Amino acid sequence: MSLFKARDWWSTILGEKEEFDQGCLCVADVDNSGSGQDKIIVGSYMGYLRIFNPHPVKPGDGVQPEDLLLEVQLREPILQVEVGKFVSGTEGLHLAVLHCRKLCVYAVSGTLGNVEHGNQYQIKLMYEHNLQRTACNMTYGPFGGVKGRDLICIQSMDGMLMLFEQESYAFGRFLPGFLLPGPLTYSSRTDSFITVSSCRQVESYKYQVLAFATDADERQETEQQKLSSGKRLAVDWVLNIGEQALDICVVSFNQAISSVFVLGERNFFCLKDNGQIRFMKKLDYSPSCFIPYCSVKEGTINTLVGNHNKMLNVYQDVTLKWATQLPHVPISVKVANLQDLKGVIVTLSDNGHLQCSYLGTDPSLFQAPRVDSREINYEEFDAEMKELQKIIKEATKTQDILPKSEKYRDLIVTAEVSPDLDAESQAIDSEVKAEAIPSVTVKITIQSRVTAQKPNLAVCVQAPLAVTCDQFVFDDLEPDSSETVVLSVFLKGNCSPSELEGNCMVSYNMPTGIPKVAQCNFRLPLRLICFPAQPSKAANHKLTIDTNKPPISFLTIFPDFVDPSEDDQANVLGFQFLTGSKTTLLASKTSQRYRIQSDQLEDLWLITKELTLRLEEHFKKQNCKDFACTFSGSIPLQEYFELIDRHFELRLSAEKFQELLSERAVQFRAIERRLLTRFKDKTPAPLQHLDTLLEGTFREVIALADAAEENQANMFQAFTKLKSATHLVIMLISLWQKLSTDQVAILEATFLPLAEDTQELGWEETVDAAISYLLRTCLSKSSKEQALTLSSQLCMPKDTSRLKKNITLFCDRLAKGGRLSLSTDLTSQQAAVMAGGCTTIPESDLEERMVIPGSTATFPSHGQIAKQKSQP
């Protein structure tokens, strides 16, 4: 409970489910009683007009029946109520009520009652104006310096100011550059209207300028008639405040000069009559309403500012003097004189909470009861503290945004791959030149535990693999319902894929509108891209994988590729890829080794991966947890570099084809322009073989486009082979150095950063930047290398020499015990030779000749390159 809260003097709740806004509250002696006591006039959007005269017996009392002087329901919503001298022939106060399409002026009068029910009040319609435009707000005052009466100005929603001289309509003017209406007020000191436009600037318009400007009803006339009928509406002064305004108020007290107060969304401004800022106050809250009032200190002005935190702040100029708590968010605030009590604060909320309050303190009378003293059990407290620390530690370990357990998810998607190939192939438009192209069925099931709106299923496999249908759209899923779809996967492109994995992703919306995604992965069988064949003895590329367990018969781990009746396939197995290449797998009879050999380096990857996965699954079924694979041979970097060079050559060719196509297209358009000029010429002229040149250029463009398309297909195949070889190199490095799962993830992010290869961002420059970063951070030799700055722009290199050199250096640093880590702390990167690591190489040897143990890749040092360049 706040100590400084508004002291409730009188309050009431208006109606039920009624809405109120800023202009719905007014305080004035509307019945012309002459007693100096104000009445509270409230209008609502439901059309109710109420007039109150509070008389609480003691502060804080609720509303009494006699406090409500008048309650009447009008036919239209009430936008604003004002009290002024609106009727000609009298200086008495009258009530102006603004509706959407009507302005009504009423006289409020009371009749003395002869019985205990009290006085009777009624309203009498003096006159009304039907508006041709929808009204927004209004202001009033002695426009033009008239004496003894007030004129009314109404602002419409489309930016027209309609002025009424009491019972008659005067004129209408459109504001220039209008978009949305803003607050409007009148300054009698300067005889001008002040508003805030959609340009977030305060604008002032003189009444005389409005009176002599072009009439709004004549806007359809010609420009000459406009000039003759009046002047163009010009603004008197403009001040850019940079935010929308909530309200404007003009004050002029005896001890203070005239000021214009503007309440913005984050500031309130005090301006002089000419638009110059006298002072401004930046607010640290969102204001809702304000009203300036007279200050006891000469030369200053007090301001009440309400905000959306249910607070009412009192400022003396820019100094906060008081802050008080309200029971509601005020949307309008006034200061009134009620029952001989001057300065009562009247506030109104948007739901009809009307309160009269005054400032003061409300000390709390609550006293905390005494706590019974008891002995403290420190052992119990220590046990509880340990338990809480354990819970906190477990909670901080979990960094996943989504829950790991499937049973807590709202929607689960599962994919089941058929163990057998399809009896009838579902392959469509395949480019593979094989007799039979197999396909495999994938059954995808979506189970929803909640209402899932607009679920969409997307199935993705890496090219050159393809699916028969990759997009599915379902109706809304009810709770505990499921949907099942069946599709087939096949090899479409004429090259082997780098991955035999697919992904299912379901996107849907919750009933609350929150979008969510559920996904799962599935593994495709090896039989989809190859079939059994006779083993081959000779091969260009060979790899040997060591294990710590005796070799397993291929009849056990490859039952789908061997014939049980043939015993010779227990230790040797051949794989024939659909694209034409062959790979042979051998198991040693005497040692714990497996050999994979093929004529193509990239074809070793899928067989090697399948071998390791099936071995791990086999030993996992036997509850063998210490199974491990290692690699102690040489990393085939030279063969890997050949694939990099091949891919880079095709990228250079694509760039060359693009340049040639651009040149031929420019030439073709130039010839077309010349031919068109000849054809349009009235006097026929010889074509001078332009038609022949056009036909020849057209054929060149077509031939270049075909060559570029063929090069693009070759580049896709080269990139697929490069990805397969990269996967193989990553696996060999991880087995060679026995890297952890996190280190393998860093390795994959370094060498496989792109899912697709483009001319704008290619594989070579991306991998080179990633390896350079690792060499400069976690694999650096000294702080000098860490101080090197890398280029912030990725562009296509001229050749691959730098990339190949960095890859070689990267492998050498790993061989010397370097540890992959994303941390740049030098103390955490001390070189530590891992178990099973290779023998270290002196750094001087590497600087002279970059050589990996067992690798055939060799590069000259910087000095040798410089010497070669200097030779004539």
Beta strands, then each sheet from edge to edge (+ up, - down):
strand 1: 7-13
strand 2: 25-28
strand 3: 39-43
strand 4: 48-52
strand 5: 68-73
strand 6: 80-84
strand 7: 94-98
strand 8: 102-111
strand 9: 120-130
strand 10: 135-141
strand 11: 151-156
strand 12: 160-165
strand 13: 168-174
strand 14: 184-187
strand 15: 192-196
strand 16: 201-206
strand 17: 237-240
strand 18: 245-251
strand 19: 259-264
strand 20: 267-271
strand 21: 277-282
strand 22: 287-294
strand 23: 301-307
strand 24: 311-316
strand 25: 319-325
strand 26: 330-338
strand 27: 341-349
strand 28: 353-358
strand 29: 411-421
strand 30: 439-448
strand 31: 453-461
strand 32: 465-467
strand 33: 471-473
strand 34: 481-491
strand 35: 501-509
strand 36: 515-523
strand 37: 530-533
strand 38: 541-547
strand 39: 572-577
strand 40: 582-587
strand 41: 593-598
strand 42: 629-630
strand 43: 849-851
strand 44: 858-860
sheet 1: 1+ 28- 27+ 26-
sheet 2: 2+ 3- 4+ 5-
sheet 3: 6+ 7- 8+ 9-
sheet 4: 10+ 11- 12+ 13-
sheet 5: 14+ 15- 16+ 17-
sheet 6: 18+ 19- 20+ 21-
sheet 7: 22+ 23- 24+ 25-
sheet 8: 29+ 30- 34+ 32-
sheet 9: 33+ 31- 35+ 36-
sheet 10: 37+ 39- 40+ 41- 38+ 42-
sheet 11: 43+ 44-
end
